[in-house]
Amino acid sequence: MREEEVNRCQIQEWYPKFKSVSIRTLIHELPESFIEYLNDSGPFVLPVSIADDDALPNRIRKPEDEEDYEVHEGSDNEAESPPTPPSFPELEIMIKESIQSLGGAVFPKLNWSAPKDSSWISSTGNLKCSSFSEVVLLLRSSDSLIHDLCHAYDSCSDKTASRPQKFFLALRKWYASLRPEMEFRCFVCNGLLVGISQRDVTGFYPALLDKKDDIKQMIQ
């Protein structure tokens, strides 16, 4: 595999060609400062929202719980003070406008990968996002995105870099009716469908057993 072939699989490369048969998607180039934030191995701190949005709107703040973070002059615990939250106002505005344009809910992904491993931290238990903070929460919590950020070309025979020069955030319209057991990865050669596989290879869906004959007919 070569870097050129890996690059062709980035969503910003293939989506324009298949836009008419794909889920509606809006793509934004990410600033390098945001990539550094995603790569930061320090304390987990969500960015400050210009609209004071919160990814956890039902969270109850108790002032007495924050006393532990107070640092008094001359204290030996200055290193324990919470880090200053970052802010990405321009990116936040673009994401909010895209979410609104796409019907109020999206699921995010970077050049290649989606933060599927962090769905557990979402209030909905999936990748559905309706705010800037929810998008960032999923991205910042994901370990699988490290592949995109640091190891995109590890399997390339002509590897010259560990990451692409630019990163993109793809916001895809959320459809509650989509069923993971009915999503398939298709393989096409010379314009012919030659293979099909379950997209979610980590789960077993009994309903597919009843549909196996129908699925076979799709590639005949």
C-alpha positions in Angstrom: 0.0 0.0 0.0 1.2 3.5 -0.9 0.6 6.9 0.7 -1.3 8.0 -2.4 -3.7 5.1 -2.1 -4.3 5.8 1.6 -4.9 9.5 0.8 -7.6 8.5 -1.7 -9.6 7.0 1.1 -9.9 10.3 3.0 -13.5 11.5 3.1 -12.7 14.9 1.7 -11.3 13.0 -1.3 -14.0 10.5 -2.1 -17.2 12.3 -0.8 -17.4 14.9 -3.7 -17.3 12.0 -6.2 -20.1 10.0 -4.4 -22.1 12.9 -3.0 -25.2 12.0 -4.9 -25.4 8.5 -3.4 -24.0 9.3 0.1 -25.2 10.7 3.3 -25.2 14.5 3.2 -21.9 15.8 4.7 -20.3 19.1 5.4 -16.5 19.1 5.7 -14.3 21.7 7.4 -10.5 22.0 7.5 -9.3 21.9 11.2 -6.8 24.4 12.5 -3.6 23.0 13.8 -4.3 24.3 17.3 -7.3 22.0 17.4 -5.3 19.0 16.3 -2.8 19.8 19.1 -5.7 19.8 21.5 -6.9 16.4 20.3 -3.4 15.0 20.7 -2.8 16.5 24.1 -2.3 13.7 26.7 -2.9 16.1 29.6 -6.0 16.6 31.7 -9.3 16.3 29.9 -10.7 19.8 29.5 -13.5 20.8 27.1 -13.1 24.0 25.2 -14.8 27.1 26.4 -18.0 27.7 24.3 -18.7 31.2 23.0 -22.4 30.5 23.7 -21.7 28.8 27.1 -22.9 25.5 25.7 -22.3 22.4 27.7 -22.0 18.8 26.4 -23.5 17.7 29.7 -26.5 20.1 30.2 -27.9 18.1 33.1 -24.7 18.3 35.1 -25.2 20.0 38.5 -22.4 22.3 39.6 -21.7 22.5 43.3 -19.4 25.3 44.4 -18.3 23.3 47.4 -16.9 20.6 45.0 -14.7 23.2 43.3 -12.9 24.2 46.5 -10.4 21.4 46.1 -9.1 23.3 43.0 -8.5 26.5 44.8 -4.8 27.4 45.0 -3.6 29.7 47.8 -0.6 31.8 47.5 2.5 29.9 48.7 0.8 26.6 48.4 2.9 23.6 47.3 0.0 22.3 45.3 0.1 24.9 42.5 0.7 22.1 40.0 -2.8 20.7 40.8 -4.6 23.8 39.6 -6.9 23.0 36.6 -5.5 23.9 33.2 -6.9 26.9 31.3 -9.6 25.6 28.9 -8.9 26.3 25.2 -11.2 28.1 22.9 -11.9 27.7 19.2 -14.6 30.3 18.4 -14.3 30.2 14.5 -14.5 26.4 14.5 -17.4 26.5 16.9 -19.3 28.8 14.7 -18.7 26.7 11.6 -19.8 23.5 13.4 -22.9 25.1 14.8 -23.9 26.4 11.4 -23.3 23.0 9.9 -25.4 21.2 12.5 -28.2 23.5 11.9 -28.0 23.1 8.2 -28.0 19.3 8.5 -31.2 19.2 10.5 -30.0 19.7 14.0 -28.0 16.5 14.5 -24.8 15.0 13.0 -22.2 12.3 13.6 -18.6 13.4 13.2 -15.5 11.8 11.8 -12.0 12.9 10.8 -10.2 12.2 7.5 -10.6 8.4 7.8 -12.1 7.4 11.2 -15.1 8.1 13.4 -14.9 8.1 17.2 -16.9 4.9 17.6 -15.0 3.9 20.7 -16.1 7.0 22.6 -19.9 6.6 22.0 -20.2 5.4 25.6 -19.4 8.9 26.9 -22.2 10.5 25.0 -25.5 11.2 26.8 -27.3 9.3 24.0 -24.9 6.3 23.9 -24.2 6.8 20.2 -22.4 9.3 17.9 -25.3 11.7 17.6 -24.2 15.3 18.2 -26.4 18.4 18.4 -23.8 20.9 19.7 -20.2 21.9 19.3 -19.3 20.6 22.8 -20.8 17.2 22.0 -18.7 16.9 18.9 -15.5 17.8 20.7 -16.4 15.5 23.6 -16.5 12.5 21.3 -13.3 13.5 19.4 -11.3 14.2 22.5 -12.4 10.9 24.2 -11.5 8.7 21.3 -8.5 6.5 21.1 -9.2 5.2 17.6 -8.7 8.6 16.2 -5.0 8.4 17.2 -4.6 6.3 14.0 -5.6 9.3 11.9 -3.6 11.8 14.0 -0.4 9.8 14.3 -0.3 6.5 12.4 -2.1 7.1 9.1 0.8 5.9 7.0 2.3 3.2 9.2 1.5 0.4 6.7 2.7 2.3 3.6 5.7 1.0 1.7 6.7 4.5 0.7 6.0 6.1 4.1 7.5 9.6 4.4 5.3 11.0 7.1 3.2 9.9 10.1 0.2 12.1 9.4 -1.4 14.1 6.6 -0.5 17.8 6.3 -4.2 18.8 6.9 -7.0 17.3 8.9 -10.7 17.7 8.2 -13.8 17.3 10.2 -16.7 15.7 8.4 -20.1 16.3 9.9 -22.6 13.8 8.5 -26.4 14.2 8.8 -27.8 12.0 11.5 -30.5 9.5 10.6 -32.2 7.8 13.5 -33.6 5.2 11.2 -30.2 3.8 10.1 -29.7 0.3 11.5 -26.1 -0.9 12.0 -27.0 -4.5 11.2 -28.1 -3.3 7.7 -24.9 -1.4 6.9 -22.5 -3.3 4.6 -19.1 -2.7 3.1 -19.1 -3.3 -0.6 -16.1 -4.1 -2.8 -16.2 -3.1 -6.5 -13.8 -4.1 -9.2 -14.0 -2.9 -12.8 -17.5 -1.5 -12.1 -18.8 -4.8 -10.7 -19.8 -5.7 -7.2 -17.6 -8.6 -6.2 -18.0 -8.8 -2.5 -20.0 -7.5 0.5 -19.3 -7.7 4.3 -20.9 -6.6 7.5 -19.7 -3.1 8.2 -19.8 -3.5 12.0 -17.5 -6.6 12.4 -17.5 -6.3 16.2 -21.1 -7.4 16.7 -23.4 -10.3 15.9 -26.8 -9.6 14.5 -29.2 -12.6 14.6 -31.5 -10.8 12.1 -28.9 -11.2 9.4 -29.3 -14.9 9.5 -32.8 -14.6 8.1 -31.7 -12.3 5.4 -28.6 -14.2 4.2 -30.3 -15.4 1.0 -31.3 -11.8 0.1 -27.8 -10.6 0.8 -26.3 -13.3 -1.4 -28.5 -12.3 -4.3 -27.1 -8.8 -4.1 -23.7 -9.9 -5.4 -24.9 -12.4 -7.9 
